[in-house]
Amino acid sequence: MMRSLRARLLAWLLVPVAAFMLVTGVMSYDAACETAGLLQDNALFASARIIGEDVDWEEGALIARIPPAALEIFESPYQDQVFYRVVKGRDRLLGGNPDLALPASGTQGPVFYDTVLDGNRVRAVAYERELYDSGAIEPVTIVVGKTQASYRAMLANLWRPQLLREGCMLALVIALVLIGLTFELRPLVRLKDDVADRDALQLEPVNIERLPSELCPVADAINQCIARLKVHATTQRKFIADAAHQLRTPLALLGAQVQCARPCENCGPMLSDALAGIRRSTVKMTEMTNQLLLLAQAESSSRERTPAKVDLAAVVSCVLEELVDAAQRRGIDIGAELNGRAFVAGSTMLLIALVTNLVDNAIRYTQPGGRVTATCEEQANDVLLQVVDNGPGIAPESRVHVFERFYRGTTDAEGTGLGLPIVREVAHSHGGSVELEAVDGHTGLRVIVRLPKWRD
């Protein structure tokens, strides 16, 4: 299962922040409940004291008058219902609602409690006052209660802004963390791109100058692996080059010996046919050996030589002059369209090999009487080389394989299967590219090579 480092870092950062926000949110809610409850209880007690102050003796009897100020305390837009009850002792009603319950415990000092009246939850306070008359002491209990609409509204007014602030703070933290991770993970993304965008033969070490210290061990490990691969690739290319070079001499001797043996008068038909087959095989092995040697040189030339200023148009003209006889033997019309000089930076030998393989392939696979045209021109920043033929072309499903070594799309013509791989390696070693496309969407093949233009 793929795991995102950014998502994991974000989780490690945001989970503690979210937990902190949750804890502070719960604490803020508790504080809001305590504040709203304290304000409500203070208002209830103030109302009870006002009512209690107006309970007095008249003509030997206790009279409870309810002043308007005692109830005006609870005025609010939430239309709370306010109840009161004044009793002498625990049973004699002096005024108010007899259904408003008294607290279960004694009323020494103000007692706050919750009760239910007419199906509504009511917050109430019971306050006891002692009145003296002619040496007699009469306890009077004042109870004031109200419904909870204003309490809930006050709680919401205290809690919701805090919740909104914490939500905005969490969103801001998430945004800042994401932005920070995006910027701070850029070196890791650049390191990934530096490794992923490289050509298979680009075995240069990764630049660690601007990498964070945490990534330097990773880059060092990558560079060590690249160094080992470079040594291995260099050894392999050197072995192929040495083997191909060593094979050229015995193959040349074998070809010469076969050539000398063919005029023998005592040779029978079977021996003559065998010598002819040996000669053809020798020629093919020599050609393949030369191609392998050239391929090894192309693979090792990317950064091992100082590029020279080469006129690609002159290279095309020279190659066509050398291959015109081969084209004429097959009755193929060969020509060029060269628009002046086209300078590139590279190796003359390898560029000759590139053009030779392209034109030779076109001649080999184009039917007798066909046409092969090479064009070379400068564009804005590139030099464009095209070799076009009207042969059978290459099927679209085979185009992705023709650059593989020893792959041959057809057996109608002799070849080694190394021509186009050499073209690709030479183009890549010069910083260019190779494309294949059909001519006019039908038969024929157009090979397009783009190489960077020489810059003075």
N, C-alpha and C positions, 0 to 999 in steps of 0.2 A: 504494500500500500504506500502510495506516494505521500510524503509529509512535507509540508511547506515550512521552511525555517522561519519565514516571516510570520506565519500563523502561530507557530509555537512560541516565538519571542513575544508576539502580541498577547498570547494567552498568559505567559508568565508575567507580563507587565500589567495586564488589565484585570486578571483575576484578583490579585491583592487589592487593586484600586477599587474594583467593584465590591469586594467584601468590606473594605473600609467605608465605601459609600453606603452600603446596606446597614452597617452597624451605626454609622452616624445618622442615617435616616430613621432607624428605630429609636435612637436616643433623642433625635429631634421630635419625633412623634410623641414620645413619652413626656418630653419637656413641654410640648404644646398642650397635651392633655392636662398636665399639672398646672400650667398657667391658666388655661381656660377654666379648669375646675376651681382654682383659687379665686379668680375674679368672680365667678358665679357664687361661690360660698360667701365671699365678703359682701356681695350685694344682698344675699339672703339674710346674713346676720345683721347687716345695717338696717334692713327693713324690719326685722324682728325687734331690734332695739328701739326703733322709732315707734312701733306699735306698743311696745312695752312701756315706753315713757308716758303714753297717754292712757294707761290703765290706772284708775284712781278711785278713791272712796267718794261716794256721794250719798249723804244721808244714811251712812252705815252700811251701804251696799257697794260692791265693786262694779264699776262701769267701764266697759272697753269701747273706746272711740277709735276708729281707724282713720288716721289723718291721710289725706291724698298723697302727701310726700312719701309715705311708706310704700305705696304701689307704683308711684311714678318712677321709682328707681329702675323698674323692669321694662320700661317702655323701649320697644325696639321694632324694627320692620318685620320681625319674624312671627309676630302675633302669638307669643307664648301665653299660656293660661297661668294665672297666679292664684294661689289658694292660701288661706290663712285660717288659723283656729286659735282661739284664746279660751283656756279652761282654768278653772279654779281647782287647785288640787290635781286630781287625775280624772274627774268625772263631770264636774259642773261646767257646762258650756256658757261662756260669757259672750261669744261672737264667732262668726266665721262658719266654715264648712265642717259639720260634725264627722264626715267620712274621711277627713284627712287624718291618717294614722299617726299616733304618737310613737316615739322611738321605744324599742323594747327595753333598753337600759334606762338608768336614771338620767336626769337632765341637769346635773351639776355642771355648769358651764355650757357653752353652746355644743350641741350634738348634731352633727351632719349625717344624714342617712338618705338612702334611696327607698322609694316606695312606689306604689301604683295607685292611681285614682282615676276612675272612669275609663279604665283601659289605657291610660297614658302613664308613661314612666315619669316620675316626678322626683326632683331633687329637693330635699327639705332640710330645715334647720329647726331645732327645738331649743328655746331659750327660757330659762326659769328666772322669775323675779319674785322677791319676797316683799310684801306690802305690810306696813305696820299701821294699826289703828287702835288707839286706847289700850296699848299693851298687847294687842292680839297680832299674831303673825299669820298672814295668809300667803301661801305660795301660789303664784300664777305662772302658768306655762304658755308661752307664745310660740306657735308653730307657723312657719311660712314656707311654702313650697311653690315650685313652678315647673312647667314642662321644659323639655331639653332642646327646643328648636334653636334658640339663640346660642346655647352651648355648642351645638354641632356646627353652627355657622361660624362662631368664634374659633373653634378648633380648625375648621377648614381654612379660615383666613390666616391662622398662624402656621398651619402645616403645609398647605399647597405651595406658597412661595418658596419655602425651604426645599420642598420636593422638586420644584421646577429648577431652582438654582443647582441642586445636586445633579439633576438630570443633565442640565446644560454643562455643568462641570465635567461629568463623565463623558459626554459627547466631545467636549473640547479636548479632554485627555486622549480619547481614541483618535481624534483627528491629528493631534500633535504627535502621538506615538507612531501613527501610520506614516506621517510625513518624515519623522525622524528615521524610522526604519528604512523608508525608501531611499533617503539620502545616504544613510550609513551603510546600507547593503550594496550601494553602487560599486564599490571596489570588488566585492564578491561577484557581481554580475559581469563586471569588466574582465575579471580573471576567467570566468566561465566563457565569455565571448572570445577572449584571446585564445583559449585552448580549442573551443568548438569550431571557430571560423578558420582554423589553419588548414592548409593543404596537408595531405598525408605525408608529404616529403619535407615539410617545413619543420625542421628539427632544431630550431633556435630556442634558447632558454626564455622563460617568461620574465618580463621586466618586473622587479620587485621594489623599485625605488619609491613608488607612491602608494604602496600597499600598507594597510594597517599592520601593526605588529602581530595581531592574532592570525593574520592570513599568511605571514611570511613563512612559517613552517610548512603550510600547505604548498605554497609556491616553490619552496626549496625541494620538497618531495617530488613535485611535478618536474622540476628542472633536473633532478637526479634521474628520474625515469626517462626524460627526453635525452639526457646524455648517454644513458645506456642504449637507448634505441638508436641514437646517432652512430654510436660505435658499431652496433650490430649491423645497421643499414650500410655503413661505409665498408665494413668487412664483406658483406654480401655483394655489394656492387663491385668491389675490387676483385672478389673471387670470380664473378661472372665475366668481368672485363679480362682478367688474366686467362681464364679458361677459353674464352672466345678468341683471344689473341693467340694462345698456344695452339688452338685447333686450326687456325688459318693456314699455318705452314704445312702440316701433314695433309690437309685437304687439297691444298694447291699441288703438292707432290703427287697425291693420288690422282688428281685430275690430269696432270701431265703424263703420268704413267699409263693411264687408260687411253689417252690420246695417242701415245706412241704405239700402244698395242693394237689399235684398231686397223692400221693398214696391213697387218700381217696376212700374207697370202695363204698360209696354211690354216687359217681360222675357219671353222665351219659356221653355218648359219646360226646355230644355237649360241656359240661362243660370241659371235658378233652381236647378237641381240642382248646377251648378258653384259657385254662391254658397254653397249649403248645405254642399258639401264643403269649400270654403275656410274656412267658419266652423268646421266640426268640426276641421279641421287646425289652425286658429289657436288654438282652445281647447286642443287637445292640446299644441301647442308652448308655449303660455302655462303650462300645468300643469307641463310638463317643465322649463321655465325656472325656475319657482318652486321646483321640487324640487331642481334643481341648485344654486340659490342657498342653499336650506336645508341641503343636504348640505355645501356649502363652509363654511357657518357652524358646522355641527356638528363638522366636522373641525378647525376652528381654535379651538373654544371650550374645549378640554380644560384649558389652563393660562393662557388669556389673560383670563379673567374671574374676579372674586371670586364664589364661589357664594352664592346667597341661600337663605333658608329658604322652601321651596315645599310647599304642601299638595297632594300628588299626588291625593288623593281628590277635592279640589275641582276639580283640572284634569280628571279623568275625568268628573265631573258636568257641567262646562261644555262639554266636547267632545261628550258625548252629546246635550246640548240642541241643539247646532248641527247635529248629523247626524241628528236624529230624523226630519226631513222626508225626507231621502234614503232612510232606512230604510223609512218609510211608503210612499214611491212604489214600492218593490219588494215591499211586503207583508211586511217582515221585522220580527219582534218583537225590539226592542232594549231591553236593561235593564241594571241595574247592581246590584251587591252591595257596598256600602261600609260598612266597620266603623269608623266614626268617622274621625278625621283620621289622615293618614299623611304625616309631614313628611320631606322629603329635601333635600339640599343641591344646588342646581343653578340652571339658567336656566328661568324660567317659559315663555319663548317656545319653547325647544327641547323641553321636556317636553310642551307642548301639541302640538307637531309630532309627537312620538313617539306619543302617544295617538291623535291624529287619523289618522296613517297606519295604525296597527293596526286601529282601528275601521273606517276607510274601506275597507281591504283586505277585512276580514271582510264588510262589506256588499256590496262589489263581487262577491266570489266565492261568496257563499252564494246558493243558489237561492231564488226567490220563495217566500214562506211559511216561510222558515227562521227561525233564532233566533241572536242574537248577544248575549252577556253579558260584561260587564266587571266584574271584581272587583279590589278594592284593600284590602290589610290590612297591618298591621305585624307583623313577626315579631321574633325575638330581636335581630338586628343589621341586618336588612334590611326593606325595604318590598317586598312582592310584588304585582306587577300582572299580571293574567291577562285575556286576551281570548279567549273561547271561542265557536266557531260550530259548527253542524252541517252545514256545506257539504261539498263533495267532499274537502277536505283536500289535503295535499301528499304525493306519493309519497315513501317513505323515500330513494330514490336521488336525488331532487331537492332534499331539504332542505339538502344541503351547498352547493347552488348558488344558493339563493334570496337569499342575502345578497350575491351578486355584482351589480354595477351593470348595469342594463338586462336582467338575466335574467328571463324570464317563463316560469313553469311551464305556463301555458295561455294560449290566445288567446280563451277564451270571454268574457272581460270586458276592457274597456278599461283600460289602465294604462300607466305609464311604465317599470316595472321598477326604480324607485328607492325605493319605499316601505320595504321591509324593510332595504335598505342604510342608509337614513336612520335607521331605528329602531336598528340596531346601532351606528351611529356615535354617536348621541345617548346610548345606554346606556353605551357604552365611555367617552365623554367625561365621564360622571357616575360612573365607577368601577363600573358594573354589568355585567350580562350578559343575553343573550337566548337562550332555548331554544324549540325547536319539538317538539311531540309530538302524536300522534293522540289523539282523545277516545275513551276506553274501548277503545283498540286497534283501532278500526274507522274510520268516517268522521269528518269534522269535523277541526278543528285547534285546538290550544291553544297560544297564544303566551305564554310566561312571561318576564317581565322582572323582574330583581332589581336593586334599587338600594340603596346604603348608606343607613341611617337617619340622620336629622339628629341630631347630637350637640351638646348645649348646652355 
